[in-house]
Amino acid sequence: MDSENKKQRPPGVPEENVYKSVHWTIVLAFGIAVISIYLLLSSVA
């Protein structure tokens, strides 16, 4: 039943998406989190 509902992948698209490096959105989110915590702590002091 699972094979009946599978869509055909376009050529060039791998079966599994494997990331071998850090994605830029992870770096951006981490940077925003660090800046936010810094601003939060610096406004308290």
GROMACS elastic network, one bead per residue, 0.5 to 0.9 nm:
[ bonds ]
;  ai    aj funct       b0    kb
    1     4     6  0.53478   500
    1     5     6  0.70599   500
    2     5     6  0.56732   500
    2     6     6  0.67153   500
    3     6     6  0.53352   500
    3     7     6  0.88449   500
    4     7     6  0.85665   500
    6     9     6  0.89528   500
    9    12     6  0.83080   500
    9    13     6  0.64028   500
    9    14     6  0.81292   500
    9    15     6  0.79676   500
   10    13     6  0.58978   500
   10    14     6  0.89889   500
   11    14     6  0.83306   500
   13    16     6  0.84375   500
   13    17     6  0.84247   500
   14    17     6  0.64034   500
   14    18     6  0.86120   500
   19    22     6  0.73465   500
   19    23     6  0.78329   500
   22    25     6  0.84923   500
   22    26     6  0.69150   500
   22    27     6  0.74585   500
   23    26     6  0.55652   500
   23    27     6  0.68910   500
   23    28     6  0.89906   500
   24    27     6  0.51621   500
   24    28     6  0.61806   500
   24    29     6  0.86546   500
   25    29     6  0.60138   500
   25    30     6  0.84599   500
   26    29     6  0.51508   500
   26    30     6  0.61059   500
   26    31     6  0.85214   500
   27    30     6  0.51534   500
   27    31     6  0.60929   500
   27    32     6  0.86265   500
   28    31     6  0.51028   500
   28    32     6  0.61757   500
   28    33     6  0.85966   500
   29    32     6  0.51373   500
   29    33     6  0.61498   500
   29    34     6  0.86733   500
   30    33     6  0.50714   500
   30    34     6  0.62100   500
   30    35     6  0.86528   500
   31    34     6  0.51555   500
   31    35     6  0.61736   500
   31    36     6  0.84808   500
   32    35     6  0.51637   500
   32    36     6  0.59783   500
   32    37     6  0.85934   500
   33    36     6  0.50623   500
   33    37     6  0.61783   500
   33    38     6  0.85679   500
   34    37     6  0.52520   500
   34    38     6  0.61622   500
   34    39     6  0.86649   500
   35    38     6  0.50454   500
   35    39     6  0.61443   500
   35    40     6  0.85152   500
   36    39     6  0.51844   500
   36    40     6  0.60798   500
   36    41     6  0.86134   500
   37    40     6  0.50095   500
   37    41     6  0.60933   500
   37    42     6  0.84341   500
   38    41     6  0.52459   500
   38    42     6  0.59314   500
   38    43     6  0.85021   500
   39    42     6  0.51165   500
   39    43     6  0.60685   500
   39    44     6  0.87153   500
   40    43     6  0.54689   500
   40    44     6  0.66446   500
   41    44     6  0.52885   500
   41    45     6  0.66902   500
   42    45     6  0.54678   500
